Structures are given as C-alpha cells and as structure tokens.
Amino acid sequence: MTQQEIFTQIQQMLASLFEIEPSEIKPESKLFEELELDSIDAIDLVVKLQKTIGKKIMPEEFKNVRTVQDVVDVVYKLVNNS
C-alpha cells in the first residue's frame, strides 16, 4: 500500500466519521487545531484504522501524531514492516 493510497483512505475515513469536507483534509492538516478532532475522535480514528488495516496500533505509536501525514506515516510503517 502506497502513502497516497493510505492518505486517500484516511481522508475518506475522516470525512465520513467526522463530517469534514474532503477538500479540507490535506497531508499537512493539523488534526486537533484545523480539523477540530478531540481525544475521543482520535480514539475512534485509531479503532477504524485498526479494523481497516487488520493490525493493532499501539498508543505509543500514535502519541506524537499531530497531522494527517503523521497518521499516514504510522499506518504506512505498520502495513509495510510486517
């Protein structure tokens, strides 16, 4: 799975889960400040990502995530290093 494919999936997830316009979701978008996610939203996103990729995401892997690209990087690493 490429980073672009992962980004597209995450973009679709964010749009459907949190009713965010897909055009507002860019790699550099800040999850909390720009997309207005809160900590519960972040957990919902992790749960949905885990179901989609079929792998467990450890909390420490996600604690430094601030942007959409950070999420893409974590997922890319998990999918491609197994």
N, C-alpha and C positions, 0 to 999 in steps of 0.2 A: 504494500500500500504506500503510495507516494504522499509527500507532505501536502500536496494540492488536494488529493482525494480526501485526506483526513480533514483538512480545513473545510472543504465543501460539506462533509458530514457534520462537523461541529457547527458550522454556520446554519445548517438546516435544523439541527437539534436546538440551538439557541433560539432560532426563530419560532419553532413550534412550541417549545417548553415555556418560553418567557415572553412570547408575542413581541419579538423585536424584529423590526424591518431587516430583511437580509442585507439590504444595501448599507445599513449602518454597521454591519459586522465585518470588520476588516482585521487582518492579522495583528495590526498594532493597536486595536481597540482594547482599552482597559476594562476588564470585566466588572470591577466594582464602581469605578468612577464614571465611565462613559456608558456602559451597558446597564448600570444600576442593579447588578446582581448583589445579593447579600449572602451570608454564610450558608443559609438553608438552600438557596438556589445553587450554590456551588456544590453542595452535597447531592442535590438532585441531578446535577450535571454529571458528577462522578458516577453515580449509580447507573445513569443512562449510558454513559461511555463504557462502563464495565460490561453491561449487557450486550452492547454493540460489538465490542472487540473480543469478548469472551475471556478477559483477563482481569485479575484483581489489581486495582490501583491502590497502592499503599499511601496512607496520609502524608508521609514524609516526602513522597514523590510530587505531591500536589501543593505542599505548603508554600513554595516560592512562586507559584503561578500567579501572574498579575495581568497578562494579556492573552488574547485569543491565540497568538503564536506560541506562547508558553504552553498552553494546553495541547496544541498541535505537536510541539516538541516532545512532551511527555508521552503522548499516545504513540507517536512515531517510534520512539525508543522502545516502548513496550512491545509493539507489534513486530518490530524488526530485530529485536535482540532475544527472541525466544527460540 
